[in-house]
Amino acid sequence: MSYQFVFDERLGISLPVLEKPWEDYSLAEQSQMILEWESHRSDIPDRIKEIEKIIIGKQQMLSVEENFQRSCELNKDIAELASVINDLNIWFRIQQDTQRKMHA
């Protein structure tokens, strides 16, 4: 097979790794990849909820933190987690965009 799904530590889900451009795969291969992707994609909402809980915890810590350096670290952590959620949302929409291309 000329693709695989590899676990991404930062996002906490498996992502597709293609060895050639999407358009170079046959419709059967594209369909198989979409089917596999759907099982990985379904993990995204739960992963986002997990990260949101972590953010809430860090925001609570930040609200009582008196040390400026530690406050900066917490803000940085929160920003990075928000970035992960943003990336997960982008990946969540990938299947919808791909299916539109296949039917166009």
C-alpha positions in Angstrom: 0.0 0.0 0.0 1.2 3.5 -0.8 -0.2 5.1 2.3 -0.3 4.6 6.0 -1.8 6.1 9.2 0.8 7.3 11.7 0.1 8.3 15.3 0.8 12.0 15.8 2.0 12.6 19.4 1.1 16.3 19.4 -2.5 15.8 18.2 -3.0 12.4 19.9 -4.6 10.8 16.8 -3.4 8.9 13.7 -3.0 10.8 10.5 -2.7 9.7 6.9 0.7 9.8 5.3 0.4 9.6 1.5 3.3 8.6 -0.7 1.9 10.4 -3.7 -0.7 13.1 -4.4 -4.3 12.3 -3.6 -5.3 12.6 -7.3 -2.9 9.9 -8.3 -4.7 7.3 -6.2 -7.4 5.2 -7.9 -11.0 5.8 -6.8 -10.9 2.4 -5.0 -7.8 3.4 -3.1 -9.3 6.8 -2.3 -12.4 5.1 -1.0 -10.4 2.7 1.2 -8.4 5.6 2.6 -11.6 7.5 3.4 -13.0 4.5 5.1 -9.9 4.1 7.2 -9.7 7.8 7.9 -13.3 7.8 9.1 -12.3 5.5 12.0 -9.5 7.7 13.0 -11.5 10.9 12.4 -14.1 9.7 14.8 -11.6 10.0 17.7 -11.2 13.8 17.1 -14.3 15.0 19.1 -13.2 13.0 22.2 -9.7 14.2 21.8 -10.9 17.8 21.7 -12.9 17.3 24.8 -9.9 15.9 26.6 -7.8 18.9 25.6 -10.6 21.4 26.6 -10.6 19.8 30.1 -6.8 20.4 30.4 -7.2 24.0 29.2 -9.9 24.6 31.9 -7.6 23.2 34.5 -4.7 25.4 33.4 -7.0 28.5 33.3 -8.1 27.7 36.9 -4.4 27.5 37.9 -3.7 30.7 36.0 -6.5 32.6 37.8 -4.8 32.0 41.2 -1.1 32.1 40.1 0.9 34.9 41.6 4.3 34.1 40.0 4.6 36.0 36.7 7.0 33.4 35.1 4.6 30.6 35.9 1.7 32.6 34.6 3.6 33.0 31.3 4.2 29.3 31.2 0.5 28.5 31.8 -0.5 31.0 29.1 2.0 29.4 26.7 0.6 25.9 27.5 -3.0 27.1 27.0 -2.1 28.7 23.6 -0.4 25.5 22.5 -3.4 23.4 23.5 -5.7 25.8 21.7 -3.5 25.4 18.6 -3.9 21.6 18.8 -7.7 22.0 19.0 -7.5 24.2 15.9 -5.4 21.6 14.0 -7.8 18.8 15.1 -10.8 20.8 13.8 -9.0 21.2 10.4 -8.3 17.5 10.2 -11.9 16.8 11.2 -13.1 18.8 8.1 -10.7 17.0 5.8 -13.0 14.1 5.0 -15.9 16.4 4.0 -13.6 18.3 1.6 -12.2 15.1 0.2 -15.6 13.6 -0.5 -16.7 16.8 -2.3 -13.7 16.5 -4.6 -14.4 12.8 -5.3 -18.0 13.6 -6.3 -17.2 16.7 -8.3 
